[in-house]
């Protein structure tokens, strides 16, 4: 969820001086980070974010210092195949193409790049996907914002806009090229709207779960029907805390395809209420806590008394979380959030290849 890196970039620039922004634009083979991963490098050596660490990152940092001095941008090929050795810490064997750009960008007025950063940061909270398009060197490092409806902040070569809109619709960052004309490739960096973790139940597991989700840049919403549990003092990290009855509140909540619902209430009846409210929503994830026996009882009750077909219940992740042997509230929160991230990253088994 790279929107937070733009907040850090904004803070760096507010301190004065130039910053180099390194972004992975293409990968081949086994690599430590995904396309779109970013790192910020300042002239004094301070950094934020990572593109994977190791010798490859050190190579990019050297290029970043050159870019800061000279301005413009550079494309760095990082070959990790030589790092695969018994005496090496490297575990990857692929290649990375990393776009390294100086910020403020050459040829852009402060008002331009400042407005662009504001828009990227705001997109995370607006629920609207956006893409940042950057031409690869040796082209001038100008940037264009593109929205799903095709609205753009600048002109794009023929074919680039249409291909970028397709990437934005599929939420896949990557390279696109002009159609039928000579010109540089453009990197389309898709910025997804900030996902929402909706926690139904403010008990002992909800606190570490909300803390960890906030760390991962989820929009955290906590719901409980008890004022002593549903309050900002208990959940200072949450974006929203709602005190209200479970079922009517969930039915009114704007659940969409970027909402991840975690049901961790204090009682069997509340679980049923929550499940009924969210079962047919477009939520990306629905998980419900409980032992296998408790879960089976809830499902059987819904099938018998509410006439809910078993097929509709198969989307519910329950017992919730990955099976890591979790016991403490914090450990259970880790297992839940690991499963949520696995769904968010489209890794069904919850294990990403490296």
Buried (B, 14 or more C-beta within 10 A) or exposed (E): BBBBBBBBBBEBBEEEEBBBBBBBBBBEEBBBBBBBBBBBBBEEEEBBBBBBEBBBBEBBBEBBBEBBEEBBBBBBEBBBEEBEEEEEEBEBBBBBBBBBBBBBBBEBEEEBBBEBBEBBBEBBEEBBBBBBBBBBBEBEBBBBBBBEEEEBBEEBBEBBBEBBBEBBEEEEBBBBBBEEEEBBBBBBBBBBBBBBBBBBBBBBBBBBBBBBBBEBBBBBBBBBBEEEBBBEEBBEBBBBBBBBEBBEBBEEBEBBEBBBBBBBBBEEEBBBBBBBBBBEBEBBBBBBBBEEEBBEBBBEBBBEEEEBEEEEBEEBBBBBBBEEEBEEBBBBBBBBBBBBBBBBEEEEEBEEEE
